[in-house]
Amino acid sequence: MSTPDPAEDGVVATYYKAPLASRAVCSITAFVYLASLILVPGLPYGMMCCPLKVAQLQVWRLILAPLATPSLIGVLIGIFVFVQIGFMFERKYGSLGFAYLFFLFGAVANVLFSVAAILLAPMAPGAGFLSQASCAGGLWGSMLAFLVVQTQRSTQPTTSFWGMCNIPTKLYPLFLVVLFSLLGSPILENLCALLAGYLFHHGYLSRFLPKGSTFTSWEANPNLNMLTSAPGYLTW
């Protein structure tokens, strides 16, 4: 049986036309959730950034947490909002550069979140900063960090919120955090994600960024040919 040509299948073609790194992030997020239902119950909680677990040197949580969402609605909303900004940044920075930024923003936000939660827990023992329910994870945090970068660099004075009202563009990420916090979203996690975006925008994360020539040399490495020749891969 011959393998269907992706170009001949509308759904598959659309999938493969999406930028590679954004596509991979969304696919892995969905896979982790489905695997938790079928194969490994509780898998997202083994990846999410839980401050006490990080203090026990489970440092992989700092990196993997953005890919872990324990609820279906969280996965669907996370992917929906992520692709809109992810595609834009991947086209600007290339697939390798975007993937690096995605994990950098996630790691910085999770470090800030873990430190803040550990420091705040003794001051507010009833707030549950160190409980499993307060673990950070999902695509929303990384999306907020990218949104900060986008809005701070934008020349537009205002941004429309679903056509209902216009918000000063520079304040738009903060507006979203306040709004969704009123709807029950964890404010500490979101504030740390915002801070990661501001740190990048103001150059405080520059020392952690490889030079453009480094990404170019990685792309020229024959060992990465399978990656760089994959559908949807964008060069630096």
C-alpha positions in Angstrom: 0.0 0.0 0.0 1.4 3.4 -1.0 1.8 6.1 1.6 -0.6 9.0 1.0 1.1 12.2 -0.2 0.6 14.9 2.4 0.0 17.4 -0.3 -3.0 15.4 -1.4 -4.7 15.3 2.0 -6.2 18.6 3.1 -5.9 18.0 6.9 -2.5 16.4 6.7 -1.2 19.1 4.3 -2.4 21.9 6.7 -0.7 20.1 9.6 2.6 19.9 7.7 2.5 23.4 6.4 2.5 24.7 10.0 5.9 25.8 11.3 7.8 22.8 12.7 8.6 23.9 16.2 5.1 25.3 16.9 3.6 22.1 15.4 5.8 19.9 17.6 5.0 21.8 20.8 1.3 21.5 20.2 1.5 17.8 19.2 3.6 16.9 22.3 1.2 18.8 24.5 -1.7 16.8 23.1 0.2 13.5 23.3 1.1 14.0 26.9 -2.5 14.6 27.8 -3.7 11.5 25.8 -0.9 9.4 27.3 -2.0 10.4 30.8 -5.5 9.0 29.9 -4.4 5.8 28.3 -0.8 4.8 29.3 0.6 6.8 32.2 -2.0 8.3 34.6 -0.8 11.5 36.2 1.9 12.0 33.6 1.4 15.8 33.4 1.9 16.1 37.2 5.2 14.4 36.8 6.3 17.1 34.4 4.7 20.3 35.8 6.7 22.8 37.9 5.9 22.0 41.5 8.2 24.1 43.8 8.7 21.4 46.4 9.7 18.9 43.7 12.0 21.4 42.1 13.6 22.0 45.5 14.2 18.2 45.6 16.3 18.6 42.4 13.7 17.4 40.0 15.0 20.1 37.7 13.5 18.6 34.5 10.2 20.1 35.6 11.6 23.6 34.9 12.0 22.6 31.2 9.2 20.2 30.6 6.4 22.0 32.4 5.2 24.1 29.4 4.4 20.8 27.6 2.2 19.4 30.5 -1.5 20.3 30.8 -3.7 18.0 33.0 -7.1 19.0 31.6 -8.7 18.7 28.1 -10.0 22.2 28.2 -6.5 23.5 29.1 -5.0 21.6 26.2 -7.5 23.0 23.7 -7.4 26.6 24.9 -3.6 26.4 25.3 -3.1 25.2 21.7 -5.6 27.7 20.3 -3.9 30.7 21.8 -0.4 29.4 21.4 -0.5 28.8 17.7 -1.5 32.4 17.0 1.6 33.9 18.5 3.9 30.9 18.1 3.6 30.9 14.3 4.5 34.6 14.2 7.6 34.3 16.3 8.8 31.1 14.6 8.7 32.8 11.2 10.8 35.6 12.7 13.4 33.5 14.7 13.3 30.3 12.7 12.4 26.9 14.1 15.5 26.3 16.2 15.5 29.9 17.5 11.9 29.8 18.4 12.2 26.4 20.2 15.1 27.7 22.2 13.1 30.8 23.2 10.1 28.7 24.1 12.1 26.6 26.6 14.1 29.5 27.8 10.9 31.5 28.7 9.4 28.5 30.3 12.5 27.7 32.4 13.0 31.4 33.5 9.3 31.7 34.4 9.4 28.4 36.4 12.5 29.4 38.3 10.8 32.6 39.3 7.6 30.8 40.2 9.4 28.2 42.3 11.5 30.8 44.2 8.4 33.0 44.8 6.2 30.2 45.9 8.8 28.9 48.4 9.4 32.4 49.8 5.6 33.2 50.0 4.5 29.9 51.5 5.5 30.6 55.1 3.9 34.0 54.9 0.5 32.6 53.7 0.3 29.0 54.7 -3.3 28.8 53.7 -2.7 29.9 50.1 -1.4 26.5 49.1 1.6 27.8 47.2 3.4 24.4 47.6 0.4 22.1 47.0 0.2 20.0 43.8 -2.8 22.1 42.8 -0.5 25.1 42.5 2.0 23.5 40.2 2.7 25.5 37.0 2.5 24.1 33.6 0.9 24.4 30.1 1.3 26.6 27.1 -0.4 29.7 28.6 2.7 30.8 30.5 5.0 30.7 27.4 2.3 32.5 25.4 2.2 35.3 27.9 6.0 35.8 27.8 5.9 35.9 23.9 2.9 38.3 24.1 4.9 40.7 26.4 7.7 40.8 23.8 5.2 41.4 20.9 3.3 44.1 22.7 6.4 46.0 24.0 7.8 46.1 20.5 4.5 47.0 18.8 4.0 50.5 17.4 0.2 50.3 17.7 -1.2 52.4 20.6 -4.1 50.1 21.4 -5.1 46.5 21.0 -8.7 45.3 20.7 -9.9 42.7 23.1 -12.2 40.5 21.0 -13.8 43.7 19.6 -15.3 44.6 22.9 -12.9 47.3 24.0 -9.5 48.7 23.2 -6.6 48.2 25.7 -3.3 50.2 25.6 -1.0 47.8 23.8 1.8 48.0 26.3 -0.6 47.0 29.1 -2.4 44.3 27.2 -0.6 41.3 28.8 -1.2 42.7 32.3 -4.8 43.2 31.4 -5.1 39.5 30.4 -3.5 38.4 33.6 -5.8 40.5 35.8 -8.9 39.4 33.8 -8.1 35.7 33.9 -7.1 35.8 37.5 -10.6 37.1 38.3 -11.8 34.0 36.4 -9.7 31.7 38.6 -6.4 31.5 36.7 -3.3 31.3 39.0 -2.0 34.8 39.3 1.5 34.0 40.6 2.3 31.7 37.7 1.1 34.2 35.2 3.0 37.1 36.8 6.2 35.1 36.6 5.5 34.4 32.9 5.1 38.1 32.3 8.3 38.8 34.1 10.2 36.4 31.9 8.9 38.3 28.9 9.9 41.6 30.3 13.4 40.3 31.2 13.9 39.2 27.7 12.6 42.5 26.2 14.9 44.6 28.3 17.9 42.5 27.5 18.5 40.7 30.8 18.3 37.3 29.2 20.8 38.2 26.4 23.6 36.3 28.0 21.6 33.1 27.7 21.0 33.6 24.0 23.3 32.0 21.4 24.4 34.2 18.5 22.6 34.0 15.2 25.8 32.5 13.7 25.5 29.7 16.3 22.0 28.8 15.1 23.2 28.9 11.5 26.1 26.5 12.3 23.7 24.1 14.0 21.4 24.2 10.9 24.4 23.4 8.7 25.4 20.4 10.8 24.8 17.2 8.8 23.7 15.4 11.9 20.6 17.6 12.0 19.7 17.2 8.4 16.6 15.1 9.3 15.4 18.0 11.4 16.3 20.9 9.1 14.7 19.1 6.1 11.5 18.3 7.8 8.3 19.9 6.5 7.6 23.3 8.0 11.2 23.8 9.2 12.1 27.5 9.1 15.7 28.7 9.0 17.2 31.3 11.3 
